[in-house]
Amino acid sequence: MQHHLFYRLLIISCTFFLISCQQTIECYLIPSTDKASDFHKVQPQNSGTLFLAKNEAEHIQIVFKGCPGETYKIHRNGNDDNSIRYSCRQIKSVYGFDDALVPIDGEQITLNDSIAKLWITFRTAESIRPGKYEEQISIDGNGKRQKIKIDLQVYDTALPSTPSLPAAFGIIEKNLIDSTSKEQTLQNKLEWAELCLDYRMNPYFSTWLANSMKHEASSSPWKWNDKRTVPFLSDKRFNRFAVPYHSLSHNELDSLLQRLKQTDLLDKSYFYLWDEPAYMKEYHLIGQYSQEIHKLMPEAKVLTTFYCGPKDGKYKDRLFSVFDLWRGDTQIFSMSAWALQANEANADTCRSLLRGNEEWWTYVCMGPGEEQPNLLLTMDGYQHRAVLWRSWKERTTGFLYWAVNAYAESDTLAFRKDLPEGDGVLIYPGQYFNSTSPVVSIRMERWRDSMEDYEYLAKLEKKIGRAKSETLFQSIYQSPEKYSKNNAEIEKFRKSILEILSK
């Protein structure tokens, strides 16, 4: 009996000895706005804090060193009551840029090189109780271990499920087509649309017609008269959606408009008939299309994008002339942020030219560049994050991004050579990363953070007024070429707003 007790104590002692001798993994915690590859600029850490509202997502990047071929288990110990959703994804390079966030299969990763980069996301439910939540992430492998403690401080204010700012994002339909199965094509469309909605984006399926800039847009994965379309577009995550025009007969157009009115969806709908018209003959065509729509339903809305004034005619090269030239035909003037030339006085001019129910949206595409906010791969995380900071400051009423999947070819990840790197690509097909689902980009996560910042500002403005809100906002954003590139400053700003909103 004494021998058995002795051996049991010896085994327990040896186990504790081996555990105590186990090497720790040196980990670096990197803010989501910074590059994970810059981990060498900070000290190793095994703890951090994130501040969140209800119904918000926040992130932290974890970087650690290992050897190629080593396998590590990444395990979360935390709240399991569904009030906090957790995800861990591996950061993968796309043409030399850390951008793809690949889901980890079974909590296990195998290193392809000597550095592991993880993107950790915590997302709070709208019903979560405010307070402090303790999370722990364990990394184990090859006789090494590290436990990382993440404290989540949840404040008593919730971000709305319906975005305060319309944000229309294009999905190029031809790049989702499965030539072997119409049903699979439909499933692809629904999956990508749901993914965009989950990121506070209002998706539309985009097609350019007849080798021109004539444009067909529709937010439903199904045809306009399919019984599933109205329930899909009634999702509270939509605050705007596109409906088709060019593919419909006159009678079908009338039926569509009547159905939208009968289901109280007309106010959320818009027609996107032409992309960036540049010549007066294109203006006239838009006018013809719009007049057909407005004769049937005067309150219907047409959206038209532009980056310049007409390139011919009486008003040649006069940017702001479009507001008069399109009046009555276009209700949503969607303007390239590049055309503002980083001059906020131009934004003031645009707002002053609006009449009645007209709206002024902005978009980013090939430009703006240099230090201005945009979503290009060559830009830093602060430029990605500041995209909707600019929208709030310049008081736009909507945002548009032309495509999330504009690859050079539908069966490759190659970027188009006529565009800056990453322009029009925010989501990657999963098959290129051994994933069964589409793979989102770091830039897409940062854009959602930008939208959540916008929601903070919208709620703040309602509570304390525009002037006081702008004064607080000055601490991180002054102009399109001057804004904070310091994560600590941004977190201090966010925390101050959360404290005001939760009182």
Buried (B, 14 or more C-beta within 10 A) or exposed (E): EEEEEEEEEEEEEEEEEEEEEEEEBBBBBBBBBBBBBEBEEEEBBBEBEBBBBBBBBBBBBBBBBBEEEBEBBBBBEBBEEEBBEBBBBBBBEBEEBBBBBBBBEEEEBEBEEEBBBBBBBBBBBEEBEBEEBEBBBBBBBBEBBBBBBBEBBBBBBBBBEEBBBBBBBBBBBEBBBEEEEEEEBBBBBBBBBBBBBEBBBBBBBBBBEEEEBBBBBBBBBBEBEEEEBBEBBEBEBBBBBBBBBBEBEEEBBBBBBEBBBEEEBBBBBBBBBBBBBBEBEBBEBBBEBBEEBBEBBEEBBBBBBBBBBBEEBEBEEBBBBBBEBBBEBBBBBBBBBBBBEBEBEBBEBBEEBBEEEBBBBBBBBBBBBEBBBBBBBEBBBBBBBBBBBBBBBBEBBBBBBBBBBBBEEEEEBEBBEEBBBBBBBBBBBBEBBEBEBBBBBBBBBBBBBBBBBBBBBBBBBEBBEEEEBBEBBEEBBEBBEEBBBEBEEBBBBBBEBBEBBEE
